[in-house]
Amino acid sequence: MKLPLEERRKILAKQAEKMLEHYQQEGEWQELQTWDELDEQ
């Protein structure tokens, strides 16, 4: 929180980019999401 807002946004953008790459490569979470949706019905 001591960093300027612009610097925090840059860091968050980099982290979000890394997570996007991770989730695009990892398909297991998509299968889990499908099962969750079936359970809700």
For each residue, the residues with C-beta under 8 A, 3 or more apart:
1: 8
2:
3: 7 8 11
4: 7 8
5: 8 9
6: 9 10
7: 3 4 10 11
8: 1 3 4 5 11 12
9: 5 6 12 13
10: 6 7 13 14
11: 3 7 8 14 15
12: 8 9 15 16
13: 9 10 16 17
14: 10 11 17 18
15: 11 12 18 19
16: 12 13 19 20
17: 13 14 20 21
18: 14 15 21 22
19: 15 16 22 23
20: 16 17 23 24
21: 17 18 24 25
22: 18 19 25 26
23: 19 20 26 29
24: 20 21
25: 21 22
26: 22 23 29
27: 30 31
28: 31 32
29: 23 26 32 33
30: 27 33 34
31: 27 28 34 35
32: 28 29 35 36
33: 29 30 36 37
34: 30 31 37 38
35: 31 32 38 39
36: 32 33 39 40
37: 33 34 40 41
38: 34 35 41
39: 35 36
40: 36 37
41: 37 38
